[in-house]
C-alpha cells in the first residue's frame, strides 16, 4: 500500500489500493507500541490523529460523509472503555458527562470542517482522560482504536482502523518482512515448523516441516509464546540468526546459522495433474504475480509440450492488492481492458489495460471460483472471462466490488477507506453481484452429466446483457441474477473434474467459451458511470 500501486498516480502520502486484506497462517510478530496509560498521551498527537482521520474520510471516502455523525460515533465509544463516561450531543453542543453528571460542554459551529471536528474530538478525549481514572490508565492506542472503530462503523464493512501494531502486521503480510521463511506453531511449549516457504533462507539451509526449534541464538524456546518466537525469528534483513533444531530420527540437535532475508508470505501453489498445470492463488500480496509467473515456468519445464492447459483456482481467495490482481490478469492477456475503478476522489478514476504477452501461449485456461472468491480474485476472473481468455467454472463469487486505500496515521497506524468501485472490462460493476460463472456447478454432483448438458446445448448461457444493463443500486435485480447460480462456500470436486474435461477437449472448451460472450460495447465505462449517480460528481472509491 504506501503509494506505489501500478497504474495509480502517486497522491500525497498514501494510496495503495487493495481489495480485501488476506488472512495468513504466518504470524508476524512485532513489538508493542503505545503501552503507556492514556493519561501520558501526547495531547498534540491526539489532536493530529483526529484531525487527519476526519480530513482523510472527508477527502477519500467513496461518498461524502456526515462528519458530525462520525465524530459522535467516535466520541460515544469512550463509553465502551469506561461505562461511567458519556458524550451526548444536544443541539449545537456536545456534553461530556461522568456518572450522568455533565462535567464539560463543547460548542459546535454550523460551518465545522474536518479539522474542526478533529479538534473537538481531541479536546473531548483529553478531557475525558482527565476526568476518568479508568481512561487515564488505558493505553492510548486502545483509546484510538475504540474511537476510530466507532468512526468507521458508520461507513461500510470494508473501511476500518488498524492500530500501530496491527498496521505493522498488515504491512508485513502485504509487503514482507525480515525473516527466515518458516510458518510455526507453538503447542504445549513446543515450537514446531509447520511449513517452509520456497526461495527463503530456511529452505536453502535445509529446515523441514515438523522440525522442532529448541533454541534461538542460544536461548531456549521453552515457555515462549508464539508471538515471542516470531519476534525472535524476525529481524533486519542480512542479520544472522542461529537455531538449534530437533529432527525426528536424528539423535542430537542440529545447529543451523541463517542470514535473514526479505520474506513475503507465499500466496501461490503449483502441482502437476497429468498434463494439466494446477495453480492455486490463496490471496494477492506484493509477490503474487511474480510467484505465479515462476510457477507457470515450472509447469512448462515439468510438463513440456504435452501441457494441455491451466487451472487457475481462485476459490476461497479473499483478495488483496489491486495492482497484483491487474498484474495477474495481465500475464494471460495480449490486449484489452482488465478493470477500471471509479469513486469520488479524482485520482480514483483509473483504467488498467493489458500490455501484451500471454505467458500461457494461448493454451486454454479454466478459472475456478466460489462464494468466497472476492475482490482481487473477482477482478482476475472477470477480466479473463470478459476478454474471452478463460472459462469460469464454479458458483457465483462473493460480490465485493470496492477498492480500499490505506492511509498512514501519525501514530504509525492506518485508516483503511473504501474509495472506489471497480468495473469489469465489459462495464458492469461487480459490487453485490460478483462474477457469474460460465459453467455453474451449484447443486450439481455429476460432472459427466454436466459435460453432457454442455455438449447438447442444455446449459443456460451467462445472462450477460441483463447483467451489464442492471442498475448497480438495484439490489433486488442483482440478487435475482445471483440466484441463477447460488454461491457455494466449500470446494467441490465437480469443479476440477469439469475443468479437466474442458482442457482435454478443445471443442468442448470452445463451446463453453461461447456461453459467456459479453455484449459488444453493452456497457462501457461511460455507461457504467451513468448508472451510479450517487458517486458523481466527485467519484471516489
PyMOL commands that set and color helices and strands:
alter all, ss='L'
color gray80, all
select helices_A, chain A and resi 38-40+43-60+67-75+78-81+114-131+133-136+140-152+164-175+201-204+226-233+288-306+322-330+346-348+376-386+447-455+464-469+475-485+493-504+506-514+525-530+533-535
alter helices_A, ss='H'
color red, helices_A
select strands_A, chain A and resi 17-18+85-90+93-98+101-107+160-162+177-179+182-187+190-196+212-216+219-220+240-246+254-259+261-263+268-273+276-281+309-313+337-342+350-353+364-369+391-394+402-408+414-423+439-440
alter strands_A, ss='S'
color yellow, strands_A
deselect
rebuild
show_as cartoon
